Amino acid sequence: MKYVFLLSGDYPDLAKEEAFSLFEIKNYKILDRLLIADLNNDEKSLIKLGKISALTKKIYRLLFQCKLDALTETMKDFDWSSFYKDNFCLRVHNLSDNGNKKGKIRKNYSEKELAGYVWNSLHNAKVNLENPKTLIQLFLINGRAYCGLLLFQNNENFELRKSHLRPFPHPSSLHPKAARALVNITGIKEAQALLDPFCGTGGFLIEAGLMGIKTIGYDINKVMAKGCIENLKYFKIRNCKVKIKNSLHINDKFDFAVTDLPYGLNSNAVVKYGKDWKKFRLNKKIQKKDFIGQLEKFYLSFLKNLRSKLSKKAVIIFPDYVDYKKLLRQAKFKVEREFKIYVHRSLTRKIVRVS
């Protein structure tokens, strides 16, 4: 069975990879924000996975696809009664710029007229434009039409969990959408456990906890760890342990990890981790190159320790000014996927999934 995934316009690369990881997609094609995949999943499992996704907006069962010139005849001949329930609505989403106005395919065809073909094929059909039981969507792109039946719509309000709305906020926290997507990109399942070795105020732990994943968070900063616990309690997340712990000394084996490495010229947090760095202090006299060199030494120590304890996969966020590829090679990690998130003109986050 073929399905259509309408992906979010936010973080487009992450949206695709999250869908690949979450729905285990292999055979697919991508058209703009549409991901069309051939899957063997039952639809209940697709909907369940959709509920924990961050960047999949809607999921449709693909009813048919055809050239635009053949759309009228295809709609007339299609058996709409095979899935119709109670009432219906038909919508058109034009993803290509062919001089067509929104809601119209050509000058002669509107949503109302197209819905008429459905209406005429059904017995005692009813239309509900506000809350239809049967929502039919036509996607128009590159001279073709793709018709889908809506199975799932993502109504999760991630904005309510943005950092500034938490009891203990922090300006460097990822948007909850991005945090949720990166948890999913690890490939972790509900029954497995996830480690964030630099948990900060708990952005990853919150999203994973809300998905029903057991989580463990480390942070050497007592204030941050306390704030993380406060945030977790606020969102009523109980399946998480937060420890004040040096992440260069991870003792336990674990399957999955996701983390945003500490960085920043105005921060002295990294100093506290290094074995021989107690005398090192960041100030205006220290050149950026010196700082990056120290930071890379710290990262390498962490990555080597992580490699010895990780059994499956990790998603790690680096600042773009470090040579993360070299560090990962030295730590004997295999890079599977790479992404980036633009933060501001002096910082882009590099995201890497490794095994």
Buried (B, 14 or more C-beta within 10 A) or exposed (E): EBBBBBBBEBBBBBBBBBBBBBBEBEEBEBBBBBBBBEBEBEBEEBEEBBEBBBBBBBBBBBBBBBEBEEBBEBBEEBEBEEEBEEBBBBBBBBBBEEEBEEBBBBEEBBBEEBBEBBBEBEEEBEEEEEEBEBBBBBBBBEEBBBBBBBBBEBEBEBEEBBBEEBEBEBEBBBBBBBBBBBBBBBBBEEEBBBBBBBBBBBBBBBBBBBBEBBBBBBBBBEEBBBBBBBBBEBBEBEBBEBEEBBBBEBEEEBBBBBBBBBBBBEEBBBBEBBEEBEEBEBEEEEEEEEBBEBBBBBBBBBBBBBBEBBEEBBBBBBBBBBEBBEBBEBBEBEEBBBBBBEEEEEBBBBBBBBE
